[in-house]
Amino acid sequence: MANKEATIAEISEAIRTSSGVLLTEYRGLTVAQLKELRGNIRANASYAVVKNTLAKRAFNAEGISSFDAELVGPTAIAFVHGDTVTVAKSLRDFAKANQHLIIKGGFFDGAPLTAAEVTKLADLETREVLLSKFAGAVKSSLFGAAYMFNAPLAQAVRAVDALRQKQENA
């Protein structure tokens, strides 16, 4: 009993400290495939096989009761401590290559996710790519604004120069 309580506390702590949680079914995967999957996501997540009853109790302890339907069958959870989009992409890509891995759902940014929403999350660009695109858009907007503010000054200078040349010629 104390061992179960310790496991529940460990899962609860992993949920609490994760930036996202992704649930999968691993039935039919070999040990080598699970090892490969863990290696693929190791930089951004930890991947643990859990007992459904203990996971339910841990989620309930954290105030998350939306996973009762997903916590059936063999379940493994990716506890994300890095970029959730990157982990979702890795799981999706691994599931495409290995049909035995099924994405069940997840929890990200305070909201539960269905399997379809996890797939949509995987379709997003990574945080770094989005930030670089945003920075590029801001930079081009600033150059455009600088040009727009500079244009009237340049026109005024050209007009004064034209008047000066006209007076010199006259």
Sequence and secondary structure as in RCSB ss.txt:
>XXXX:A:sequence
MANKEATIAEISEAIRTSSGVLLTEYRGLTVAQLKELRGNIRANASYAVVKNTLAKRAFNAEGISSFDAELVGPT
AIAFVHGDTVTVAKSLRDFAKANQHLIIKGGFFDGAPLTAAEVTKLADLETREVLLSKFAGAVKSSLFGAAYMFN
APLAQAVRAVDALRQKQENA
>XXXX:A:secstr
 HHHHHHHHHHHHHHHH SEEEEEE TT  HHHHHHHHHHHTTTEEEEEE HHHHHHHHHHTT  TTTTTS SSE
EEEEESS HHHHHHHHHHHHHH TT EEEEEEETTEEEEHHHHHHHHHS  HHHHHHHHHHHHHHHHHHHHHHHH
HHHHHHHHHHHHHHHHHHH 
